[in-house]
Amino acid sequence: METITWQEFAKVELRVGTILSVNDFPEAKKPAYKLTIDLGEFGIKKSSAQITHFYKKDELIESRLFALLTFP
């Protein structure tokens, strides 16, 4: 894995989002959830997470998470 410099890291945007909905993701190779995340001014985004062994779907609703929005 390649290491980035501090100047490259400074360009990365980290935002806090709120999970609005969690659904099963049966098409995934490994067990995962489909997440709908409210990122405020950046809008509603969709993602997935392989966290089914750690959380139940109802535990994740309204939870907060960090989202990486840009890569250098």
Secondary structure, DSSP 8 states (H G I E B T S, - for coil): -----HHHHHT--EEEEEEEEEEE-TTSSS--EEEEEE-GGG-EEEEEE--TTT--HHHHTT-EEEEE----
